[in-house]
């Protein structure tokens, strides 16, 4: 792997995202390789590393340069040989889905695992199959979302904390309205034990020191010590603001893409719309994070 001499980083939008070319991650990266990629992540929040052909062990090994891995608590769609890898796919085999579809989490704006005490630092998706049309993923910059709020709103939310939960049955903003692709009994699926957590609405990134808006409509359902009649309109206002087009990048997948994003300062969305007979299959690895402050 020759990141030091061949890697090229090209911004994708003024607000978020960069494309990285000229690198092969199937080998063993050096410390300087990892440092260069890490710098690109901190600078651009989402990096798209093109033209990768990674086995699950190679993706796992690369991901571990950023910390220990987190496994999805629902085990159905974990890779049968490498459970640190979650399979996302709309392919059906013998009448059963080959992987998790957007119906499981992706079609509501979110950052991964914010219901956990230690939400995910970041996630990686590797594209093994891509459709000709549809299946895009959108990302939004939560630094920009916070920094462009009116000063009075920033002062109001700077010390507030929001409740994040996994259970969609308790979140009217994230109800399962798309039955296609969701194959579990809803009650059994959301009865899997998972803790709720309370996090600052405004998070300080532990590496950059910048403040980011840290709520999302998939997991944030209430504000600590605030009555619902006041909290829900405030959350709705923040949710509407954080997805403004000038904060976002919409990624159209190419075969071999490895997309790595920072969950501490972004949210993302599965845009759907895969046109039959198109198939999208991705492998996801997730990195453990720290307690937001």
N, C-alpha and C positions, 0 to 999 in steps of 0.2 A: 504494500500500500504506500502511495507516494503523495500524501496530503500536502506535505511541506512545499513541494514543487509544482504539483498539478492541480491542487484544489482551487476552484474558483467560486466565489460567493457573489451572487447577483440578487439584489433586492427585488421582490415581486410586487410590492405596493409601497407607497410612502409610509404607511402605518404599521404594516406587519408582514412578515414572511420573507424568506430568502431561498433561492435555489442554489444548491451546491452540486457542482459537477467535477469530474476529474478525480474521483476517489473510488476505491474498491474496498468495501468494508468486510469482505469475506476473509481477509487476512487478519493479522494481529496488529492493531494500531499501536504506534508509539505514544509516549506521553505528550509529545508535541502535536501529534495528530489529534488526540483527544482534546487538548487545550484549544486548538484552532476551531474544532467543531463546537466546543462548549462556548467559546467566545461568540461564535455566530448565533448560537441559541439565545444567549443573553441579549445580544444586540437586536435580534429580529423576532424572537419569541416563538416562531414556527420556522423550521428548516425542512426543505424538501431535498433529500439526497437522491439524485437520479441514478437509474440504471444499476440497481443492486440485485444480486442473485444470492440471497441468504438462506441457508438452512435454518430450521428452528434453533439448533445449538449456536449457530453463528450470531443470530439475532439476540439470543439470550446473553451471550458473551459480550457483545457490544453494549447492550443495555446496562449491564452490570458495572460499566465504568462510571455510571452516575449513582450507583447505590444498589441496595437490595431490591429484589423484585416483589411485587404485590400480586397475589392471585385473586381472581374474581371469586366471591363467596358462593355464587351459584355455579356448580361445577359442570353442568351439562355440555357446555361448548368449549371446555378446555381441550387443548390438543391431547390426544390419547397417550402419546409418548412423552410429551413435554408440557406438563400442566402449568408452567409459568407462561405459556402462550395461549391466548384466547383467540379462537377462530371466529371471524365475522364473515358470514356468507349468506347469500340468498339461494344457494344451490340446494336442491332437494334430492336426497338419495334414499331409495326404497321408501318413499313417502315421508321421510323425516328430514328436518332441516340439518344441513351439514355444519351450520354455525349460527351464531347470534345475528339477528337482523336489526335494522334500525328501530324496530318496534320495542326493543328491550331497553333502550336508553336514549338512542342518538337523535330522535326527531324533536327533542326539546333542547334548547340551548343549555349547556352545562359545562362545568369543569369536572374532571373525573374524581369520584370518591370524596366529594366534599362533606358527605355525611359522616365520614370517619374522623376520629380525633386527630389523626395525622393524614390529611389528604395527600393524594399522589403528587409527587414532585413534577412528573412529566410522563408522557406516554409516547410509544412509537408504533406506527402502523406500517406494515410492509405489504405492498400490493403484489399478489400472486396471479390474480385474474381481474380484468377490468372490463366493464361494459362499454359499448360504443356510445351509449347515451345514458345520462343520469348517474346517480351514485356519488355526486360531489360531496365534499365536506367543507363547511365554512368555519372560519376562525375569526375571533374579534379580540382586539387589544384592550385589556382592562386598565393599563396605565392611562391610555388616552381617554378611556371612558371616565375615569376618576378626575383626571386633570381638566377636562372640559365641562365638568359640572359647575354650576354657579357657585360662587364663594359661600353663599349662605347655605346651600345644600351640603357642600363639603364640611362646613363647620357642624352642621346638624348630624351628619352620619359618622364623623370621625371617631366617635367614642361608642357607637352603637354596635350591638352584636346580634347576629341572626341565627335562628335554629335551622339546621340542615338535617333532613331525614331521607332514608332510602325508600320508604313505603309510599308508592304512588297512590294507594287508596286514600291517603291522608293529604294529598296534594292536588287540588282541583286544576292547577295549571299544567299538570303532567299526567292527566288521566290517559289510560290506554284507549285511544279512539281508533287506532289502526289495528284491526284484528289480524290482518294479513301479516304473517311472520311471527306472531306471538302464540306459542303453542302450549304454554304451561297453564295449569290451573292458577288463576291470578292469586287466590288466597294462599295456596301452598307456596307459591313463588315468593310472595312478600311476607310470609310467616317465617322465612329463614331469618334467624336472629342476626340483627345488625344494630349497632349502637347509633343513637342520634348524637349530634354534636352541636355546640354553639361556637361560632367563629366571629371575629371582627368583620363588620361590613367593609371596612377598609383595611386591607392587609399590607404590611410592609414586606417587600421581597427580601429574603434573608441574604441574598448575594448582591443585588444592585442597590438596595436601600430605598428604592422607589416605592411609592404607594400605588396600590391597584384596587379597583372595585372588586370585592370578593363575595358576591352573591350571584345566584343564577336561578332561573325559574324551575329547573328540574328538581333541585334539592332544597332550596331556601324557602321556608313556608311561614315564618313568623319572625318578629323582632323581640328580643328579650326585654321584659319589663315595659312593653308598649301594648296597649289594647289593640285588638284586631282592626277596629274601625279606623284607627290611625295608621297602623302598620301596613295593612294590605295596599292602600293607595300609594304609600311611600315605596313599597317594593315594586308595585306595578310601574311607577315612574322610573325607577332605576333600571328595571328589566327592559323597558322600552328604549331608554337612553343607550344602554350598553351595546345594542345591536345596530347602531347607526351605520350606514354604508361606509362612511369615511374611516371607520375603525376596522373594517373587515377585509378578509381575503377569502375568496372561494376557490378551493382547490379541485381541479379536474384531474382525476387519477390517471397516471400512465403506468404501464406494466413496469415493475421494478422499483417504483418509488418507495423510499423509506421516509416517512414524515414523522418528525420528532417535534413535539410542542411542550411548552412550559405551562403546566396547569396552574401555577401560582399567579400568573398574570394574563391568562387567556380564558376564553370560553369557546366552545365549538358546537357544531350542529351537523347532523347527517341530513343532507338535503333531499334524499330519496329520488324518486322518479326514474328508477332503472327501467329501461324499455325492454320488454321481453324480446328475444330470449337471452338478453344480456345477463352475465354472471359477474358479480364482484366478490372476490375472496381476499381477505386481508388477515394478517397475523398481527396481534397486538401484544406488546409487552408494556408493563407499567412499573414505574419506579416509586419506591416508598418515599414519603416526604416527612416534613416536620410539623410541629404544632404552629398554626398561624398566629402571628402577633401584629 
